[in-house]
Amino acid sequence: MVVGAGFSGIGAAIRLREAGVHDVLILEKAPQLGGTWRENTYPGCACDVPSTLYSYSFTPDTAWSRLFAGQREIHAYLRTTAERYGLDDALRCGVHVREARWDPAGERWLLDTSDGPYSATALVLATGPWHLPRDLDVPGIEEFSGPVLHTARWDENIDLTGRRVAVVGSGASAVQLVPAIADQAANVHLFQRTAQWVLPKPDLPVPAAVNRLLDRLPGARGALRAGQYILQEGFNYAFRHPRLARLLEVGARAHLRLAVRDRELRQALTPDYRLGCKRLLTSSTFYRALTQPHVRLHSTAVTAVRGNEVVGADGTAVQADVLITATGFRMGEPPLAQSLYGRDGRTLHEAWDGEPQAYLGTTVTGFPNLFLLLGPNLLGGSTSAITVLEAQLTYLTAALAHLDHSGHRAVEVHPAAQAEHNTAVQEALRTTVYNSGGCTSYYFSPSGRNTFAWPWSTGRLVRQLSRFDPAVYTRHAATGPTPLPAPTVPQDDDRTVPARGE
């Protein structure tokens, strides 16, 4: 059973079927598939990873119209891919999973849904980290006199032409949104609590003739994908060695200086932490948009709303007809964490106690046959989520193949293996820019533990997920669990070599 029909859920169903697992169902609460690319329809929404890399490796013939695809094209790609692999019979849209509970007697997951009860041998959570929007919580926002839009809940019926618009937030969605609406709105006021590092984005169209050429040259698309992977890993290497991140800062500062001539504005847009400490942003239009006379940057957090006024912590008050909150998502736990009950009756939320952790970001002690896609400590500042996802799908299919051939009913990662892995992760993160860069970010849980980032190369991640090791798992036979001695988690080197299929 797969919960969620975004990139992760669609990819999981395809790979499971290819591995011979045909009894697969995808439960999706929305009326159609697409995940975050269905939900986020704000103007300018696009991917910040090159299109060829931000796509499944098993659909290498995709003809993208731009180097960095927009939301509509990515959503169409997911729909087309699902049709291409015949997933219509496996997809159940409009089905909300209310609860999932492990049944020790039957060695199965029992699901309570809006479509009635389901049961499954294995449960795959493909709900993604970019799922629950983070709302702006300030006094008076409920009384704002105009529309209030979160970028993940966009209303295309609201016309911004000639209207005064206040945008709260300066992260990835704001960097894309502001240039896209600047030519429509009468005024745009951007409230920036924290300045962001922004590198130029070579977002160029890909002519049809180029796509035809790539199709005709054997291996051309694979070579392009490999080249983009190596470039992304270069950033990843710099983030793991913070001194090298300073070289990237030189480029980011030059980009800012060329786009923004006003010294005061440039200072307000210059971060005071290391590049890579927060999510790296790319745009070749954001800075230019902020230099337009009707667009104004306010370097302050928003603390209140009074009628049609948006009020900043520094006392700034601007009048607005539309308030847009580009405040991102609630990161950390998957949406089902508080209603997903494991072997001992505890929920995943209770087991984690505010600090999500898993073995290789995929399996969790106390939750047999549960597999998290894009789980804790798997992503990074520049890694393509699709590369990580496909590595996990290799691990998932291997785990299910082990169950099929071994005669066991379930596998559950040994507590010692999970603890040892996470101790190593946290120790390795200590010297990365994510932890030492001098900022706060959504990478961290409220307790201060980095529960998001992978501290090594993507090549290492792919290698470690390329093989399912039964020795680190307790295996449940028909007569009950068979405990194993505490294993030693194998260590790996940190060579940054793209694995086959990346």
N, C-alpha and C positions, 0 to 999 in steps of 0.2 A: 504494500500500500504506500503510495506516494502522496504527500500532502503539499499542494502548491503546484501551479502550472506556469511558472516563469522559466527562465533559462535552466535552472537546476532541475525542476520537475520534468520538463520536456526532455532534457538530456538524459535523465535517469531512466525514463520509460524506454527511450530508444536503445540505450546501452543494455538494459536488462533484457529486452527482447532479443537483441543481437546475441546475448549470452545464453539464450535458450530459456529464459524465464518469461513465459507468455501470460501467466496469470497476474497481470499488472493492472492496477487501477490508479488513476490520478484524481484526487479530490481537490477541487478548486472552489473557493467560496464565492468568487466573482462570477459574473455572467459569461466571461470569456477568458481565455488564457492570456498570458503576457507578463504577469508579475509587475515589477517596478516600471517596465516599459509600457504597460497598459495604464498604470496609475498616473504617471508623471507626463502630463500633456502641456505643461506651461511653455510659453513662447521661448524658443532657443534651446529647448531640451535636446541634448545630444550626448554621445559617449565621449569620454576623454581618453579612451584607449583606441588605437588604430582599428578600423573596422575588420581588417583581415585577421587580427589577433583576437578581437572580441566577437568571435563566432566559433561554431563547433568545427573541430578539425575534420570531422567526418562529412562535412558539406563544403569541400574545398572549392567548388565551382561557383560560389556565391559572387555575383557581380554587384559590388557596392558602388553607389553613385558618388560617394565622397570618401576621402581618407578617414574621416571621423563621421560615422553615420549619425543621422538624427533620430529622434524618438520614433517617428512614424515608420521610417524604413526598418528600424530594428524590430518594432512590433510586427510589421508585415513579414519580416524574416522568420520570426518565431511561428507565426500562423502557417506560413508556407512550409516550414520544416516539419511541423506537426502533421500537415496534410501529406507531405512527401513520404513520411514514414508510417502513415496510416494509423494515427493515434486516436481517431475519432471514437472508435469503439472502447478505448481505454479511459477517455476523459469524461469526468462527471462535473460539469460546471454548476454553480449555484448551490453547492453542498458545503455547509459550514460544519467543521469538526468541533464539537463542543467539548469532548473529553476523549482521552485515550488511556487505557488502563491495561497493564500487563497481567495476564491471567496465569499464575504459576501452575495451576492444575492442567490447563490445556496447552501451556507453553505457546501462547499466542497473544497478540495485541487485540483488545476489544475496543472498538470505537463507537462512541455515541455521536451521531451526526443529525443534521436537519433532514436527512434523507433516510433516517432509520439506522439500525445497528449494522456495523461491518466488523469483520475480523480478519486478521492478517498474520502470517508467519513473521514477516519483517515489516517495520515501519520506517519510512524514509521521510525525514522532515526537510522539505525543499522550500521553506517559507522565506528564506533569505534574510540578510541583516538590514536591508533597506525596505522596511515593511510598515512600521508604525510611525506616522508623522509626529514630530515634536511640535506641539502648539506653543504659541507665545502666551505665557501666563503672566499678565500684568494687570493691575487694577484698571477697570473701566473698559476693557477691550470688548466686553459684551454689549456696551452701549455705543460703540463706534457707529457713527451715523451713516456710513456707507458699507459696501461689501468688504468682507474680510476673507482673503483667499490664502490658503497654504499652497505652496507650489505643487504639492502632491495631491491636492484636491482642486484642481483648476476648473473654473467655470468658463467655458468658451463663449457663453452667451453674454458675458460682461465685456463691453467695449471700452477700451482705455483711451480712445481717441479724444484729445483735448481735455483730459481729466488730470487732476493732481494726484500723483501716486506716491505713497510712502512704501519703501521696501525695507524690511528688517532682516538683517543677516548679510554675511559677506562670504559665504562658502561657495561650493560648486554650483548650486542652483542660482544663486544671486549673480555670480559671474556670467552665467549664460543668459539669465533673464534680463538684466538691466540693458545691455546693448540691443536686445530684441524689442524692447518696449519704448526705448528712448525716442524713437522717431514718431511714435503715436501720441505719447502723453504730453500734456502741456508743461508739466513739471515732474521730475523724479527726485525724490529725496531718499538717499540710501543711508541707513543707519548701520554703522560698522562698529561692532564691539572690539574686534581684533583684526588687525591688518593681515593679509594673506600673501604668501609668495605666489606669484603668477608668472609662468613662463609662456613664451609665444606658442601658438597652436597652428601648425601648418595645415589648416583645414581646407584642402583644395578639392575641387571636383575631379572625379575620375571619368574621363570621356569614354563613351561606348567603345571607341576604337581601341582604347587601352585594355578594356575588359575583354574584348575579342582576342587581342594579342595574348593576354594572360591565359586565356582558354586554349589557345593553339600551341603554346610553348609548354612541352611536358615539364612538370615540376616547377613552373614559374610561380604559381600561387604559393606553393609550399616554401619556396626560397624566400618569397616576400614575407611570409609569416615568420620564418626563422630569423630574418633580418630584423623585423620589428621586435621579436622576442629578445634578441641580443641587445637592442637599444634599450628596451625597458629594463633589462637586467643590469645595464650600466647604471641606471638611476638606483636600482635596488642595491647595488654594491656600494654606491656612495652613501646611501642611507644607513648601511651597516658599518660604515667607516666615516663618522661625522666630519673628519678633517676634509675629506673629499667633497662633502656637501658645500663647503665654502666656495669651491670652483663653480658649482651650479648657481650659487648666489650672485656671483659676478655677472653671469648671463641674465639673471632675473633683474638685477639692478640696472643693467644696461637697457633691458626691455622697458623698464619703468621710466628711465630717463629719456629715452627716445620718444615715448608716447606722451609723457606729462612734463611740460616745460615749467609749470608753476611750482616753485620750490616748496611752498607751504603744503600744497596738495600732495606733492611727491613724498614729503616727510610723513604725512598722515597715512600714506599707503605703504610705508616701509616697515616691515615686521621687525620685532626686537628679539626674535628667536631663530634658531637654525632652520634652514630650508629642509623640509621633509619631516619635521616634528609634527606638523599637521598634514592632512591630505594635500598633496601637490596639485595645484590648479593650473590649467592652461587656457589661455585666451589671447587672441590678437585683436580683440575689439573692446574688451572691458575698460581698459585704461582710457582709450580714446573716447568712449561714451561718457566717462566721468569728466572729461574736459569740456563738454558742451555746456553752453551758458545756462540751459534750463535743467541741468542735472547737477545735483549738489550732494557731496559726501559729508556726513556727520559722524565724526569719530567718537561715538558714544553708544552705550546700550540704551534700549528703550525701557523706561520704568513705569510709564502710565499712558493711558489714553483718556482724553477728556472731550467727549462729543466727537468733533471731527479733527481734533488736535492729537498729534502723536508727540509725546514728551520724552526727551532724553535725560539721562542721568546728570548731564551737565547743565540742565535747565533749558536746553533747546526745545522749542515747540513749533511744529510746522503743521499747517492745515492740509488735509488730504481728503480726496473724494473716495479713494480706494486704498485699502491697507493690505499689502502682500507680505506674508510671513515666509521667508526663505530660511527656515530654522531647522531644516534637516529632519532626521529620524531618531527615534529612541533605539539606541544600539544595545547590544548585549544578549538578552534572552530572546529565543524564538517566541512567537505569539502564543504557542500552546504550552509554554513552560509551566504555567500555574495550573493547568488542567491535564497534565501528562504524568501518570502515576507509574512508578517503577516497581521493581520486584518486592521492595519492603513497604510499599504503600505510600512512600513519600513522593511528592511532585518533583519535577526537574528543578523548579524554582527553589524548593526547600533544600534539595541536594546541593545546589550550587551556592545558596546563601549569599547571593550578590556577586559571586566571582565565577562566572562561567568557565569551565575547563573540560577538556575531553582528551582522549588519546588520539593523537594525530588529527585533532579537530573533528573527529568523526564518530567515535564511540564513547560511551559514558558508563562508568561503573554503576551498577545497580539498575541498569536499563538494558536488559537483554534484547538483542536483535533490533536495537534502535540505531539508526544511522543519520547523523546530522550532515547536511551539505552546506558548505561555506560556514562551518562551525567556528568555535573559538580559536584564536591564534593561528589563523591560516592565511590571512591576506596581508598585504603590505602597501606601501605608498605608491607603488608603480606597477604591481603585478596584475596581469589580466585575471579577473575572477574566473574566466572560462578555462584557462589553463589549470587553475587550482581545482575547479569543478571536475574536469575530465580525469584528473589524477585520482580524485576521490571516487569517481564512478568505477575506475579500474579496481580500486580497493573493495568497493561495495560488491561488485560482481564476483570477485575472488572469494569474499567472505561467504556469499550465498552458495557458490560452487563447493566450498569446503563443507557447508552444512549438508548439501545434497549428497556428497560422496562419502561423508564420514558417518552418516547415520545419526548425528546429533540433532537435537531439536532447536537448540539456541546457543549463541555465543555471547559472552559478557566479558568485557575487558577486565583484567585483574587489577585490583586497586593499586598494587605496587607498580605496575607498568604505567598506569595513568599518572600516578604521583611522580615517578621518576622522569617521565617525559615532560611534565609541566614544570618541574624544578629546573630541568635543563633549559626549557624555553625561557623562563623568567631570568635565569642567570645570563643567557645569551642576549636577551633584550636590554640588559643593563647598560651596555656600551653602545647601543644603536642610537641613532638620532631620534627615534620614536620616544625613548625614555630619557635621553640626556640632552635633548634639544632646547629645553627651557620653556616649554609651553604646556598648556592643558589641551586635551583633545578627546574626541569620542572613543579613542583607543582604550581609555582607562575606565575601570569600574569605579563606583563611588569610594571604594576603599583604597584606590590608588594602584590597583593591579592592572597591568596591560593585558587585556583579554581579547585583543583584536589582531595584533600584528604577529607575523611569522618572522623570526629573527635571522634566518639563514637564506640561502639562495633558493630560487624556485626550482632549480635543478635538483637540489637536495630533497625538497618536498616531494617532487615527482618520483624520485627514486624510493623514498621511504614508503610512499603509498602504492608503489608498483607491485608489492608482494604482501599478501596476507599471511601473518605469522601466527599459527594456532597456539604457539607456546605462550603468548602473552594473554591468552583468553581462558576463562573458565568455560567449559563446554557442558551443556545440559543434555544428558541422554534421556531416553524415555522414562527412566526410573528416577530422574532428578539430576541436579548439578554435580559435576565432577571437579572438585577443586584441584588446582595445580599449584605447585610450589611457586613462590615469588620469582618471576623471571628477571633476567637482565636485559634491559632494552638495548638493542644493538645501536652502536654509534656509527655515524657516517661522516665522511669528509665533506667539504664545502665547495666542491668544484662547481662552477656555473656553466654546465654543459646542457643544452636543450635536449630533453629526452625525445625519443621518437614520438611523433604525433603531436608535439606541442605547437 
